[in-house]
Amino acid sequence: MISSANRLINRPILATIHTDAFRHNLSRIRELAPESKIWSVVKAKAYGHNLEAALKGLESTDGFALLDIADAQSLRDSGWGGRILLLEGLFSHDELELAIQLKCDLVVHSQKQVEWLESYQNHSGHPINVFLKLNSGMNRLGFRPDQYRTAYHRLHSAGYRLHHMTHFANADQVERSPSVGQQLECFDKVIEGLDAPTSLANSAAILWHRNALGDWVRPGIMLYGVSPTGVHADIVRSELQAVMQLRSEIIDIQDLKRGDHVGYGGRYQAPEDMRIGVVACGYADGYPRHAEDGTPVWIDAGNGQDEGVICPVVGQVSMDMLTIDLREAPNARIGSIVELWGGEVPVDDVAQMSGTIGYELICALAPRVPVVIK
Ligand SMILES: Cc1ncc(COP(=O)(O)O)c(C=O)c1O
């Protein structure tokens, strides 16, 4: 049973955030990028892990990078006195005063943002750090190479403390265009002679492009022990650990006869007499509705040793429940603990069986799932 101390509601689903895994992953990043400072990317409520948990596990980071100024405010309210980077800068001029009050560093990626900063009189008594974003080929945000230096000089003249920044489109792929090499070449050329610290690498670049790190790296997904490629073997090779564990319990068992169907649409048909476990977790909890038959879950053996077996999902995932084939788990019973993802079942594997990536699953953990920070 999930301990009653951890139970916020009677339904047995629970997400546990392991802050020791955060610490471990951060120290792995320090080993991989020893010369760089680290922006721990905690947008989307720390990729679904909860900001408070991130602050607890990542307190030795050099800074937090996030999207929403309300999250910057939460970090300050929780006592974080270090650097905070607003990854997309200001969404409106109205945010400027608060961003300065909160001592946020700002990404600047558009002409509008340059104008807002130029017209601002900084009476805060502290310099404002700007990470000026170059569009070096991804074509999402940032100044084009022919616009970049003008933006740089305008902000420099207005008294801002500048940094150069770009973002890679394909750091997890060697052969795609634009490649890291092409983007790096563009970056180096555009910033030539403009002496300022740089920020380049996301997780994939930290793992596979050690020549493209910069003074500040910006790891996101690897902090959470999830793969930028979607391939779990990359996480094993990189010695990273899963931070989020999603667990529930078997709440009912059905004895099927050969030929019986399971769930909506009767997608799965029993090939023989067999037991089916009904687990309290569905798509309204963030489990992917598109999970195919065969998506792994782990079932605790119930011997107190954290031993268990992998069993496959069978049948369509519904809003509040999913069903699993218990043929490999003869001892499974009502109340057996099931791990949907975590240290036993990589979220990358669940994502792969569901036509998505681990990023989406962890970010989409539903608010109704109770979270425990360990
Ligand atoms: C600008 C920027 N930097 C860094 C990251 C972190 O990327 P990842 O989670 O792949 O490490 C992101 C995430 O999308 C981002 O938008």
The ligand as an ORCA input file, in Angstrom:
! r2SCAN-3c Opt
* xyz 0 1
  C      15.603     28.112    -24.853
  C      15.639     26.786    -24.196
  N      16.767     26.375    -23.592
  C      16.859     25.171    -22.998
  C      15.799     24.300    -22.988
  C      15.947     22.946    -22.349
  O      15.849     21.945    -23.310
  P      15.965     20.383    -22.923
  O      14.794     20.111    -22.035
  O      15.854     19.669    -24.206
  O      17.259     20.239    -22.220
  C      14.615     24.681    -23.613
  C      13.492     23.754    -23.655
  O      12.701     23.649    -24.541
  C      14.534     25.955    -24.220
  O      13.409     26.366    -24.836
*
